[in-house]
Every structure is written in structure tokens, then in C-alpha cells.
Amino acid sequence: MQQFLNVGYGNLVNARKVVSIIHFDAAPVKRMVQSAKDNGMAIDATCGRKTKSVVVMDSGHILLSAFLPETISKKVENE
């Protein structure tokens, strides 16, 4: 059975495909996101809001979320 993770504003991802959830504010993370955008591997799930966390998927895709990493991890623990 698949378990889905709410990354904000009705956007869901397969929780078993998540490698890590990290803060967006570090410069190396911002470079990683820019590289993913350039290669078409970035998925923006912020719905126009400020990016607060980056979810790295096992496929190499980078998902941008407007939720803090702590908020996303609490949702995983509650489910």
C-alpha cells in the first residue's frame, strides 16, 4: 500500500520515494535547486509562496515546498 506525504496545499508525494527533506536557506541547497531547474528535474509545489524546504526524491527530482521541514516530518510521524 502506498503512503502519501502532504507537502502543502493539497500536493502529495509517495512517502516511500523521499530520500531527504532539507531547509532551503543554505547556499549549496539553492545551487542544487537551480541545477535541478536547469535540467527539468524540479517540481514546484509552493503554489506561489516562498520556498522553505526541499524534498529530494529517489528519482533525482527535487520538490519545492512552502512548508518547513519540521512540519512535513510531523505529518509523516502522525500518519
C-alpha positions as CSV (number, residue, x, y, z in Angstrom):
1,M,0.0,0.0,0.0
2,Q,1.3,3.5,-0.9
3,Q,1.7,6.1,1.8
4,F,1.4,9.7,0.6
5,L,3.0,12.7,2.2
6,N,1.3,16.1,2.2
7,V,3.9,18.7,1.1
8,G,1.5,21.5,1.2
9,Y,-1.7,23.0,-0.4
10,G,-3.1,19.7,-1.5
11,N,0.1,18.4,-3.1
12,L,1.0,14.8,-2.3
13,V,4.1,12.7,-2.9
14,N,4.8,9.0,-2.4
15,A,6.4,8.9,1.1
16,R,8.5,5.8,0.2
17,K,10.2,7.7,-2.6
18,V,11.5,10.5,-0.3
19,V,15.3,10.5,0.3
20,S,15.5,13.6,2.4
21,I,13.7,16.8,3.5
22,I,16.1,19.8,3.9
23,H,15.9,23.5,4.6
24,F,16.1,25.8,1.6
25,D,18.2,28.6,3.1
26,A,21.7,27.1,2.6
27,A,23.7,28.2,-0.4
28,P,24.6,24.6,-1.5
29,V,20.9,23.7,-1.5
30,K,20.0,26.7,-3.6
31,R,22.6,25.7,-6.1
32,M,21.2,22.1,-6.1
33,V,17.7,23.5,-6.8
34,Q,19.0,25.8,-9.6
35,S,20.7,22.8,-11.2
36,A,17.5,20.8,-11.0
37,K,15.5,23.6,-12.5
38,D,18.0,23.9,-15.4
39,N,17.7,20.1,-16.0
40,G,13.9,20.0,-15.7
41,M,14.1,17.9,-12.5
42,A,12.5,20.5,-10.2
43,I,8.8,20.3,-9.2
44,D,7.4,23.5,-7.6
45,A,4.7,22.7,-5.1
46,T,4.8,26.1,-3.3
47,C,1.7,27.5,-5.1
48,G,3.4,30.8,-5.4
49,R,4.6,31.1,-1.8
50,K,8.1,31.3,-0.5
51,T,10.1,28.1,-0.7
52,K,11.0,26.8,2.8
53,S,12.0,23.2,2.2
54,V,13.3,20.9,-0.5
55,V,12.2,17.3,-0.7
56,V,14.8,15.1,-2.6
57,M,13.2,12.1,-4.3
58,D,14.9,8.8,-5.1
59,S,14.3,9.5,-8.8
60,G,16.6,12.6,-8.6
61,H,13.7,15.0,-8.7
62,I,13.7,18.0,-6.4
63,L,10.4,19.1,-4.9
64,L,10.0,22.6,-3.6
65,S,7.6,23.1,-0.7
66,A,6.3,26.1,1.2
67,F,6.2,24.1,4.5
68,L,9.1,23.9,6.9
69,P,10.9,20.5,7.1
70,E,9.7,20.1,10.7
71,T,6.1,20.5,9.6
72,I,6.4,17.9,6.8
73,S,8.2,15.4,9.2
74,K,5.5,15.8,11.8
75,K,2.9,14.9,9.2
76,V,4.9,11.7,8.4
77,E,5.0,10.8,12.1
78,N,1.3,11.4,12.6
79,E,0.3,9.1,9.7
